[in-house]
């Protein structure tokens, strides 16, 4: 389970010094040089910025994370090539590739953050989760293959101790199209309504059901999935990384497509996710992410030219920000790019947060 492996990686990289800060504070006079080193040679040798800053232990951990990520990426791609992307092995090698790419990119972004982020501007996570959070918003979807454009989005996330029930619905405002989702999950580690966590790290397992109806095109999709997902507060790897986090997840789904007037068609779905972000203030956050999911509106990335042979194989990329003006009221905005563009915002309400 890749998300759990991320937490284990943090412990393995940092050893007995995970929760202990270095004795001397970082030299602020070195920050301009460290910022340059984080780019050159830092984009190739991750952790170079922290070596120049004098945070050698953190630099070692980021370099090791890069090495593990590169090994996973190369190993996963090699496995897919050797097996001819056989269905028997594609899932395992696909998840290995996604996790490897995630660790590789996250280590570079984290090095840049650690040397550039002002010490007084670093945010912190919520250490308890609200027992209820609701969402109401609008999304715009541009896909030249379909008639829909505007959607009303509604969602609820209800938590009782470690358990979660989270239904979500997208209804097209200008077409006969609706996507209904329901997730049931359990949080083993991390912030919960009944328990305060030491940081924002968590580990979840979700089971989901989905029905997507394309009324105009006269087909529908129904499926189920299992997803393992975790977040790691990067402060566990070094004090200069406080305020940043990474996420990693993976799973599988089974779907059935029904074409009106035709026979059903079964399909499997590989789920993979990685993200990097940072906190703003208390509990607010911004993240960039990669989602390997191919059955939603953004779907898989289309490639042109010579790359068209692999068109649709990669998933989509996105960015998301969440900000609460009060303890209860906030907004979230999201943008995704794949074979389609998806963007919009929602009003959020939550209750039960304790600081």
N, C-alpha and C positions, 0 to 999 in steps of 0.2 A: 504494500500500500504506500503509494508515493508520498502522500501527505505526512504519514507517520514517519516515513524515512527522512523527511526534511527535518523533523524535530530531532531524530536520532543523529542526523548529520551535524546539527548544531552542537550537540554534546560531544560527538567524536572529534570535531574540529577544535573545540575550545578546551577540552579536557577539564581539569579541575579549576580553571580560571574563568569559566563562563560567566559567573555572577560577580567576579571581582574586577574592579577598575584598576588600571595601572596607577602606580603611586604618583608619578609626576603628571601634571596637566599638559595637554598638547600645546606646542608652541604656535601662537597665532602669527608670529612673524614668518613662519614656514608655510602658511596657508596658500599664498599665491603660487609658490613653487609646487606645493602639493596638488593644487588644482590643475596646473599644467601637466604634472606627472600622471594624474588620473586620466588624462586624455592621451598623451604621448609619453611613455609607451603604455599607459594604463588601459587603453582599449584592447590591447593585446595581452599585456601582463596585468591582470586584475589584482588590485591591492597595491599598485605602485604608488598611488597617491598617499596611502596610509604609511608606506615605508618612508617616504619623504617627510611626512608629518611627524614621524617618530613613533607611530603606533604600530610597531612591528608585529605584535601578536595578532592584531586585527588584520594586518596585511597578509600574514601567513594564512589565516582562516579564509579570507576572500580568494587568495590564490589557490588554496586547496579546493574551495567550492568551484572555481573555474575548471580545475583539473577534473573533478568528478563530473561536472556538466559536460565538458568536452568528450570525456570517455563515454558517457551515456549517449550523447548525440551521435558520435561516430559508430559506436557499437550498435545502436538501434537502426541506423541507416544501413550499416553493413549486414545486419541480420535480415532486414527487409529485402536487400538485394540478393543475398545468398539463397533465401527461401522463396524468391520470386513473389514476395508479399502474399504467401499462402494464407488462407483464412485460419489455418490452425495456429499460425505464429504471428500473424499481423497485429493482433491486439496487444500482445506482450511487447513486441518490438516497437509498435507505435507509441505505447505509453512510455517506454524507455527513451525514445527519441524526443518526445514532448518534455519529459522531465529533465533530460539532459540540456535541451535548448533553454528551458526555464532557468536552471541553475547557472548556466553560462551567462545569460543576459542579466540576471539579477545581480550576480557578483560585480559586473561592471557598473550598473546603476547605483549599487550600494556604495561602491568606492567613491564615485562622484558625489553622492549625497553626503557621505561622512566628512569630506574635506571642504564642501561648499556651504552646507547648511549652517546658518548662524546659531550659535549656542542658545541664545535667548529666544529664538523663534521656533524651537522644536516643540511639536505637540505631543500629546500622550493619549493612550487609548482609554476607553471606558473599561472599568474592571468588573462591572455587572451588566447584564443584558436586560433590556426592557421586557416585561412579560407580554406586551402587545405592541405591534407597530403596523400602521396602515399606510397605504399608498394610493393616491389618485392623481393621474396625470395624462399627458398626451405624448404620442410618439409619431414621428413622420418616417415613413419607409419609402425609399425610392428604389424600385426594382422594375426595369423595363419589361419584364416578362409577365407582370401581373397588373391588375387594374387598381388594387388598393394603394392608398397613400397615407391616410390619417387614421390613428387608432386611439381609442380610449383605453387606458391601462388602470386596472384596479388590483390591489393585493392586500393580503393580511398575513402577518407573521405572529403566531401566538405560541408562547412558550410556557411550559409547566415544568419547573425544575430543569432536567436535561432534555426533555422532549420538546419537539417542535411540530406544529402543523402550519403549513404555509400555502394556501391556495392563491393563484394569480390568474387573471384573465385579460386578454387583449381582444377588443371588439373593433372591427373596422367601421369607420363612420361614413365611408363612401363606397362600400362594397360588401358582398356577402362573404365575410371571412371572420373566423373567430378561433382563437387559440386559448385553450383552457388547460391549466396545469395545477397539480396538487402534490406537494412534497411533505413527507413525514420523516422526521429525523431524530437523532439523539446526539447530544454533545457530551463527549467523554471528558474533555479537558477544556478549560477556558471560562470566560465570563458567562454566568447564568443568572436568572432572576433570583435564585435562592442561594447563590454562592459567589463571593467576591474572589476574583482571580488576582494573581500577583502581577500579571501583565495582560496584553491583548491576544496572546497566542491561544489557539484553539484547535480541536480535532473533532470533526463531525462525520457521521455517516447518514446519508439521505436516501430514501426510496421514493421515487416519483412516478406519477401517472400523468399522461398527456393525451389530449385529443385536439387535433387541428383540422378544422373544416374549411375547405375551399369551395364555397357554394357556386361561385361563378364558373370555376373550372371543372366542377362536378367530380371532385375526389376528396378524400379525407385520410388522415393519418391518426392512428391510435397506438400508444406504446407505453412501455414501462422501463424504468432504469434504476440503477444503483450507482451512487456516486460517493466517493471518499474524498474529503477535502480538509485542508488544514491551513492555518496561518501561523507564522513564526515572527515574533517581534525581534527585529535584528539587533536590538540592544543586548540580547543574550550573547552576541558574538563580539561586542565591543562597545565601549561607552560613546564613541563618536557616531555610532549608528543609531543612537536613541532617537525615537520618533519615526523610524521607518519600519516597514514590514514587508514580508513576501508571502505569497500563497501558492499552494500546489495542490492539484487534485486530479483524480482520474476515475474512470468507471466504464460501464457498458450498458447499452440499452437494446431492447428488442421492440421492433415496430411492425405494424401491419398497415399497408396502404390499400384502401378500397376505392376503386374507380367505378363510378356510377354506371351500371350496366355491364361491367366487366368483372373479372375475377380478382380476388385478393392477392396481394404480393407481400411476402415477409422480408424483413431486412434487419440487419444488426447495426448498431451505432456505437462507435468508439468515442468516449468522452475524455477530454483532457483539458486542463486549465492551469495557467500560471499567471501570476500578477506581481507587480511591485508597486508600492505606494508609500505615502507618509501621512502622518497625522497633522491636523491643523487645530490648534487650541486643544480642547478637551473632547475627544471622541469624534471630531470631524475628520474627514480623510479625502485624499485624492489618490487614484490609482490608474495605472495603465495595465492592460492585460491582453492575453491571447486565449481564445476559446476555440477548441477544436470541433465544437458542435456544428453539424451540418444541416440540422432539420429545423432551424429557426429562421428568422427573417434575414439576418445578415449572411447566414450559411457559410459556404467555403469561398476562399479567395480565388477569383478568376485570374488566370495568367494569360497574357497575350504573346504573340510572336512565337519564337521557338519553344517557349515555356508552355505553350498551349497543350502539349502532350500531357502535362501534369495538372491541367486546369481543374480547380475545384478540390484538389487534394489537401492543401493547407486549410486551416480554419480561418476565423476572422479575428481582427484586432479591435481594441476599443479603449476608451478612457471614461472614467466615472468619478464624479465628485459628490460628496454628501456634506451638507452643512446644516446644523441646528441652531436657530436663532435663540430659542429658549430650551429648557429641559424637555419640552414636549413637541414643539413645532419646528419643522425644517424643510429643506428641499433637497432633491437629488437630480443631477443631470447626467446623461449618458450619451455617448456617440460611438457607433460601431461602423467598421468598413470591411466588407467582404465582397460577395457577388452583388450585394445591395448596400445602400447606405441607410442606417437607422440612427435617429437622434431625437432627443426630446427631454422633458423634465417632468417631475412629479412633486406634489405637495406631500409631506410626510407628517404623521402624528404618531407619537409613541408615549407610553406611560409605564412607570415602574423603574425608571433609572435612578440609581443612588450613586453618589460620587464619593 
